[in-house]
């Protein structure tokens, strides 16, 4: 099931040079044009017992963007994505793909609740998707390191709020 779609840097290059919007066209042809976003997409998911309240019906906010910029090393890619994810208050997970390196990080924010006089620790997930490409071509020409093609899974729990990322 496709829940949201955004273009990447290669699709953006195509739209700039020849006015072709490939991901938008694919979404339109699949009848899901309303799920396409030009830069970043955000999804609110409520799962679990619909009639339940509180922890039996957790709500998740997931952001997705292709990403951009440098990060030749694995650590630089993770740092750039995690630092960007800190920009969004209330985000439970951020999914990016530009770096072609699969990772799952679980940083946290301190949340100040002035109304209830408390400070809580709020973890969020930062997920980098792999490229699913064989090594060669552009990556080889640009002297990039190969990356793995393992499947990544994101588990959202319906009976309590928890995100688990498995690589």
C-alpha positions as CSV (number, residue, x, y, z in Angstrom):
1,X,0.0,0.0,0.0
2,X,1.4,3.4,-0.9
3,X,0.7,6.0,1.8
4,X,2.8,8.9,0.4
5,X,5.2,9.7,-2.4
6,X,7.8,12.3,-3.1
7,X,10.3,12.7,-5.9
8,X,14.0,12.5,-5.6
9,X,16.9,14.5,-7.0
10,X,17.0,12.5,-10.2
11,X,13.3,13.1,-10.8
12,X,13.7,16.8,-10.0
13,X,16.5,17.0,-12.6
14,X,14.1,15.5,-15.2
15,X,11.4,18.0,-14.3
16,X,13.9,20.9,-14.5
17,X,15.4,19.9,-17.9
18,X,12.5,18.4,-19.8
19,X,9.5,19.2,-17.6
20,X,8.8,15.5,-16.9
21,X,7.3,14.9,-13.4
22,X,7.8,11.1,-13.3
23,X,6.6,10.3,-9.7
24,X,3.7,12.6,-10.0
25,X,2.7,10.9,-13.3
26,X,3.1,7.5,-11.8
27,X,0.8,8.5,-8.8
28,X,-1.7,10.0,-11.2
29,X,-1.8,6.8,-13.3
30,X,-2.2,4.7,-10.2
31,X,-5.1,6.9,-9.1
32,X,-3.3,8.1,-6.0
33,X,-2.3,11.7,-7.1
34,X,-3.6,13.0,-3.7
35,X,-0.8,11.1,-2.0
36,X,2.0,12.9,-4.0
37,X,3.9,15.8,-2.5
38,X,6.5,17.9,-4.3
39,X,9.1,18.1,-1.5
40,X,8.1,16.4,1.7
41,X,5.1,14.4,2.9
42,X,3.6,14.0,6.3
43,X,1.3,11.2,7.4
44,X,-0.8,10.9,10.5
45,X,-1.6,7.3,11.4
46,X,-4.0,6.3,14.1
47,X,-3.8,2.5,14.7
48,X,-5.1,0.0,17.2
49,X,-8.5,0.0,18.8
50,X,-10.4,2.8,17.0
51,X,-12.9,3.1,19.8
52,X,-10.2,3.0,22.4
53,X,-8.6,5.9,24.0
54,X,-5.1,6.8,25.1
55,X,-2.5,4.1,24.7
56,X,-4.9,1.7,23.0
57,X,-5.1,4.0,20.0
58,X,-1.7,5.6,19.5
59,X,-1.3,8.3,16.9
60,X,2.0,8.5,14.8
61,X,3.3,11.3,12.7
62,X,5.7,10.2,10.0
63,X,7.5,12.5,7.7
64,X,9.2,11.6,4.4
65,X,11.5,13.5,2.1
66,X,14.1,12.3,-0.4
67,X,16.8,14.5,1.1
68,X,19.8,16.2,-0.4
69,X,23.3,17.4,0.3
70,X,26.6,15.9,1.1
71,X,27.5,13.1,3.4
72,X,30.1,10.8,1.9
73,X,30.6,8.8,5.1
74,X,28.0,6.8,6.9
75,X,28.3,9.0,10.0
76,X,27.8,12.2,8.1
77,X,24.7,10.8,6.4
78,X,23.2,9.8,9.8
79,X,24.1,13.1,11.4
80,X,22.6,15.1,8.6
81,X,19.3,13.2,8.7
82,X,19.0,13.2,12.5
83,X,19.9,16.9,12.7
84,X,17.2,17.7,10.2
85,X,14.6,15.5,12.0
86,X,15.1,17.7,15.1
87,X,13.5,20.6,13.1
88,X,10.1,19.0,13.4
89,X,8.3,19.1,16.7
90,X,5.9,16.2,17.2
91,X,7.5,14.0,14.5
92,X,7.6,10.3,15.5
93,X,9.7,9.2,12.5
94,X,11.5,10.7,9.5
95,X,12.2,8.6,6.4
96,X,14.9,9.8,3.9
97,X,16.7,8.2,1.0
98,X,19.2,10.5,-0.7
99,X,22.3,9.0,0.9
100,X,21.6,5.4,-0.3
101,X,22.7,4.1,3.1
102,X,20.3,2.1,5.2
103,X,20.2,3.0,8.9
104,X,17.8,3.3,11.8
105,X,18.6,5.8,14.6
106,X,16.5,6.5,17.7
107,X,17.4,9.9,19.1
108,X,15.2,11.8,21.5
109,X,14.0,15.3,22.4
110,X,13.3,16.8,25.8
111,X,9.8,18.1,25.7
112,X,8.9,20.9,28.1
113,X,5.3,20.9,29.3
114,X,4.7,24.3,30.9
115,X,1.1,23.6,31.6
116,X,1.8,20.5,33.7
117,X,5.2,21.5,35.0
118,X,7.1,18.5,33.7
119,X,9.8,17.6,31.2
120,X,9.6,14.3,29.3
121,X,11.9,12.5,27.0
122,X,10.3,11.9,23.6
123,X,12.1,9.5,21.3
124,X,11.7,9.5,17.5
125,X,13.0,7.3,14.7
126,X,15.2,8.4,11.8
127,X,15.3,6.0,9.0
128,X,17.6,6.1,5.9
129,X,16.5,3.9,3.0
130,X,18.9,2.0,0.8
131,X,19.1,2.4,-2.9
132,X,18.1,-1.0,-4.1
133,X,20.6,-0.6,-6.9
134,X,23.5,-2.8,-7.9
135,X,26.9,-1.2,-7.5
136,X,28.2,0.4,-10.6
137,X,27.3,3.2,-13.0
138,X,27.0,6.6,-11.2
139,X,28.1,5.4,-7.8
140,X,31.3,3.7,-9.3
141,X,32.1,6.8,-11.5
142,X,31.7,9.1,-8.5
143,X,33.9,6.8,-6.4
144,X,31.2,6.2,-3.8
145,X,31.2,3.3,-1.4
146,X,28.8,0.5,-2.1
147,X,25.8,0.1,0.2
148,X,23.8,-2.9,1.3
149,X,20.4,-3.8,-0.1
150,X,18.8,-5.3,3.0
151,X,15.1,-4.9,3.6
152,X,14.1,-2.4,6.3
153,X,11.0,-2.8,8.3
154,X,9.2,-0.2,10.5
155,X,6.9,-1.6,13.1
156,X,4.2,0.6,14.7
157,X,2.4,-0.8,17.7
158,X,-1.3,-0.5,18.1
159,X,-1.6,-1.2,21.8
160,X,1.0,1.3,22.9
161,X,3.1,4.0,21.2
162,X,6.4,2.5,20.1
163,X,8.3,2.5,16.8
164,X,10.8,-0.2,16.1
165,X,13.1,-0.2,13.1
166,X,14.7,-3.4,11.9
167,X,17.3,-3.6,9.3
